Amino acid sequence: MPESACKPLIAARQAVVNFAVSGIEQVWKEGDGTLLEFAEGLGLLADFSCRSGHCGSCKRKLLAGKIIYQSEVTAETAGNEILLCCALPASVEGQETVTIKIEL
């Protein structure tokens, strides 16, 4: 197995986040918080309740890119669904700025 296949995902330092439904695209930087906090800071309204990955209210589809969770989540997600309240853009080896696309 290649060594890179075994490396765990880590948070990106910078990402271009595309919110597909609203048409907003903005640069997220390390320290900007979770994707839910980032979206709220841009004036986007996303459902949420617990902010800890347990209720699933903030579930959205990840249309492109990769994320990591900053804390353990227990809410169920299917396939390409993510929990915005705990999600951060994941780094991609060789890319200084990554791109993710979210259905919001």
N, C-alpha and C positions, 0 to 999 in steps of 0.2 A: 504494500500500500504506500503511495507517495506520502512524504512527510507532510505536505500541505493539507492532505485530506484529514489529518489527525488534529490539526490546530483548531482550538475552540474559537468561536466568533467573539470579537471584542467590539466595543462601541467605536463608531467612526469619530474622527475629530471634526469633520465637516461633511455636510450632505446637502444636496439640492433635493428638497421635498416638494413633490408635485401633488397637490390636492385636486384630483381629477374632476370631481363634480363641480366644485366652486371655481375651478380654473386658476387657482392661486398657486404660484410656484415661488418658493422662498428658500434662502440658504439657512440651514440649521447649523449651529456650531456647538461644540462641546460646552456644556454649561447652560444650554437653552432649555434643559429639562426634558421631560418625556414628550412623545409626539402629541399627547393630549394637551399638555401645558403649552406646547409650541403652537398648536392649532388655536387654542383659546387666545393666545397672545396676538394672533393675527385676526381675531374677531370671528373665527369659525365656531359654530355651535355643534358640539358633539355630545351625544348622550353619555352619561357616566353616573356612577353611584358611589362605589367603594374606593376608587382610586388605588386599589391594591391588587388587582388581577383576580378577584374572587367572584364578582357578580356577572361579568360578561356584558354589562350595559354598553361599554365603549367599543365593542367588537366592530371591526371594519375589515374590508378586503384589502390585502396588499396586492397591488396590480403589478409591481415591478420592484426589484431590489430585495434586500435582506434586512432583518431587524434582529435585535437581541432584547431580552427582558432584563431590566435592572433588578428585578426581584422575582422570586418564584411565583408563578401564577397557578391558580387552581381551576379557573373557569375553562370550560371546554371550548375549543376552537376547531374548525374544520379546514382542511386544506390550506387555502391561502388567507385565512382570517387571522387577524392580530388583535391584541388588546392595547389600544392607544395609551391607556393610563400607565402602563409599565414599559412600553416599547421605546427603544432608541434605535437610530439607524446603525447598522453593522458595518464595520470596516471591510474593505475588499483589498486583498494584497495587491500592491502595485498601483492603487488609486488613491490620490491625495483627497479627492472629493468624490463621494459616492452619490448615486441618485436613487431615490425611492419614489414610488407612486402609490398613493392611497386613495381609496374610494371615499371621499369626503368633500 
